[in-house]
Amino acid sequence: MKVVIPSPLLSYTGRREVEAEGATLDALLGDLDRRHPGLRFRVVDEQGGLRPHMRLFVNGEHVRDLATPVRPGDEVRLVQALSGG
């Protein structure tokens, strides 16, 4: 399925859109990490939860549960929130 990568993570993929496989978001992130080492750590913390500054969208719908099922043909979009002061 198509995965859209945010600008701050392009150094891992070299492309805005990449392909990955998995039955859940967690499996998809694992496949992304096999294809683009280090990417999963930027999205998921050491406890296996989504990092606070990351947002995941499946077919335009915001999801937070990494157990969310995904299917071939879905579009997954990783979005990194910006902060500052």
PAZAPA-4460 file (N, C-alpha, C; in steps of 0.05 Angstrom, whole numbers, plus 32768, in hexadecimal, padded with zeros to 4 digits):
% residues 85
    n_x    n_y    n_z   ca_x   ca_y   ca_z    c_x    c_y    c_z   seq   type   mol
   8011   7FE8   8000   8000   8000   8000   8012   8019   8000     1      M     A
   8006   802F   7FF9   8015   8048   7FF7   8017   8055   8013     2      K     A
   802F   805D   801A   8035   806B   8033   8041   8086   802C     3      V     A
   8034   809C   8036   803E   80B7   8031   804F   80BF   8049     4      V     A
   8067   80C8   8042   807C   80CE   8057   807E   80EC   805B     5      I     A
   807F   80F6   8074   8082   8113   8079   809E   811C   8072     6      P     A
   80A1   8135   806C   80BC   8141   8065   80D2   813A   8079     7      S     A
   80CD   813C   8094   80E3   8137   80A7   80ED   811A   80A6     8      P     A
   80DE   8108   809A   80E7   80EC   8099   80F1   80E3   807D     9      L     A
   80F2   80F6   806A   80FB   80F0   804F   8118   80E5   804E    10      L     A
   8128   80EC   8062   8144   80E2   8061   8145   80C4   8064    11      S     A
   812F   80B8   806E   812E   809A   8071   8126   808D   8057    12      Y     A
   8114   809A   8048   8109   808D   8030   8113   8099   8016    13      T     A
   811A   80B3   8016   8122   80C0   7FFD   810A   80C7   7FEB    14      G     A
   80F3   80BF   7FF3   80DB   80C4   7FE2   80C3   80CB   7FF4    15      R     A
   80B1   80DB   7FE9   8099   80E3   7FF7   8085   80CC   7FFA    16      R     A
   8084   80BA   7FE6   8072   80A3   7FE7   8082   8089   7FE4    17      E     A
   807C   8076   7FF5   8089   805C   7FF4   8073   8046   7FF6    18      V     A
   807B   802E   7FF1   8069   8017   7FF3   8071   8007   800C    19      E     A
   805D   7FFB   8019   8062   7FE9   8030   804A   7FD6   8032    20      A     A
   804E   7FC1   8041   803A   7FAC   8045   8035   7FA7   8063    21      E     A
   801E   7F9E   806A   8018   7F96   8085   7FFA   7F95   8089    22      G     A
   7FF1   7F84   809C   7FD5   7F81   80A2   7FCB   7F96   80B5    23      A     A
   7FDE   7FA1   80C5   7FD7   7FB6   80D8   7FEB   7FCD   80D5    24      T     A
   7FE5   7FE4   80E1   7FF9   7FFA   80E0   8013   7FF2   80EC    25      L     A
   8013   7FE3   8102   802C   7FDA   810F   803C   7FC9   80FC    26      D     A
   802F   7FB6   80EE   803D   7FA5   80DB   8048   7FB6   80C3    27      A     A
   8038   7FC9   80BB   8040   7FDB   80A5   8059   7FEB   80AD    28      L     A
   8059   7FF5   80C5   8071   8004   80CF   8089   7FF2   80D1    29      L     A
   8085   7FD9   80D8   809B   7FC5   80D8   80A6   7FC1   80BD    30      G     A
   8094   7FBE   80A9   809D   7FBA   808D   80AC   7FD3   8083    31      D     A
   80A1   7FEB   808A   80AF   8004   8083   80CB   8005   808E    32      L     A
   80CE   7FFB   80A7   80E8   7FFB   80B4   80FB   7FE8   80A7    33      D     A
   80F1   7FD1   809D   8102   7FBF   808E   810C   7FCB   8074    34      R     A
   80FB   7FDA   8067   8101   7FE6   804E   8111   8000   8051    35      R     A
   810D   800E   8068   8119   8028   806D   8121   8029   808B    36      H     A
   8138   801C   8091   8140   8019   80AD   8141   8033   80BD    37      P     A
   8136   8032   80D5   8136   8049   80E7   811C   8059   80E6    38      G     A
   810B   8055   80D2   80F3   8064   80CF   80DF   805F   80E5    39      L     A
   80DB   8046   80EC   80C7   803E   8101   80CD   804C   811C    40      R     A
   80E7   804E   8123   80EE   805A   813C   80E6   8077   813E    41      F     A
   80E4   8085   8127   80DC   80A1   8127   80BE   80A4   812A    42      R     A
   80AF   808E   8126   8092   808E   8127   8088   8081   8141    43      V     A
   8095   806C   814A   808D   805C   8161   80A2   805E   8177    44      V     A
   8099   8062   8190   80AC   8064   81A6   80B6   8049   81B0    45      D     A
   80C6   8049   81C5   80D2   8030   81CF   80BE   801E   81DC    46      E     A
   80A7   8028   81E4   8092   8018   81F0   807E   800D   81DB    47      Q     A
   8083   8013   81C2   8072   800A   81AC   805A   801B   81A7    48      G     A
   8059   8033   81B2   8043   8046   81AD   804B   805B   8199    49      G     A
   8037   8067   818D   803B   807D   817A   8047   8095   8188    50      L     A
   805C   80A0   817D   8068   80B8   8189   8054   80CF   8189    51      R     A
   8055   80E0   819D   8041   80F5   81A0   8040   8109   8188    52      P     A
   8056   810D   817B   8056   8120   8164   804E   8113   814A    53      H     A
   8048   80F9   814A   8041   80EC   8130   8023   80E8   812E    54      M     A
   8019   80EA   8116   7FFD   80E5   8110   7FFD   80D1   80F9    55      R     A
   7FEA   80BE   80FA   7FE7   80AB   80E4   7FCB   80AE   80D9    56      L     A
   7FC8   80AE   80BF   7FAF   80AF   80B1   7FAD   8098   809E    57      F     A
   7F96   808A   809F   7F91   8074   808C   7F79   807D   807B    58      V     A
   7F7E   8080   8062   7F69   808A   804F   7F5C   80A4   8059    59      N     A
   7F6D   80B5   8064   7F64   80D0   806D   7F58   80D0   808A    60      G     A
   7F56   80B9   8097   7F4B   80B8   80B2   7F61   80B5   80C7    61      E     A
   7F61   80C7   80DA   7F75   80C7   80EF   7F72   80AF   8101    62      H     A
   7F88   80A0   8105   7F88   8088   8117   7F9F   808A   812A    63      V     A
   7F9C   807F   8142   7FB2   807E   8156   7FB9   8062   815E    64      R     A
   7FA9   804F   8158   7FAD   8033   8160   7FBE   8025   814B    65      D     A
   7FD5   801B   8153   7FE7   800E   8140   7FDC   7FF2   8138    66      L     A
   7FC8   7FE9   8146   7FBB   7FCF   813F   7FA5   7FD3   8129    67      A     A
   7FA1   7FEB   8120   7F8E   7FF1   810B   7F94   7FE1   80F2    68      T     A
   7F81   7FD2   80E8   7F86   7FC3   80CF   7F88   7FD5   80B7    69      P     A
   7F99   7FCD   80A4   7F9C   7FDB   808B   7F9B   7FC6   8075    70      V     A
   7F93   7FCE   805D   7F90   7FBC   8046   7F9F   7FC6   802E    71      R     A
   7FA6   7FB5   801C   7FB3   7FBD   8003   7FA0   7FD2   7FF6    72      P     A
   7FAC   7FE6   7FEC   7F9C   7FFC   7FDF   7F97   8013   7FF2    73      G     A
   7F9A   800F   800C   7F98   8026   801F   7FAF   8039   801B    74      D     A
   7FAA   8052   8023   7FBF   8066   8024   7FC4   806D   8041    75      E     A
   7FDD   806A   804A   7FE4   8070   8065   7FF6   8089   8063    76      V     A
   7FEF   809D   8073   7FFE   80B6   8073   800A   80BA   808F    77      R     A
   8024   80BD   8090   8032   80C4   80A9   8034   80E3   80A9    78      L     A
   802C   80EF   80BF   802E   810C   80C2   803C   8112   80DC    79      V     A
   8050   8123   80DA   805F   812B   80F1   8057   8147   80F9    80      Q     A
   804C   8149   8112   8043   8163   811C   805C   8175   8121    81      A     A
   8059   818E   811B   806E   81A1   8120   8069   81B0   813A    82      L     A
   807E   81B6   8148   807A   81C5   8160   8091   81DA   8162    83      S     A
   808E   81EB   8174   80A3   8200   8178   8099   8215   818A    84      G     A
   80AA   8228   818E   80A1   823D   81A1   80AE   8257   819A    85      G     A
***
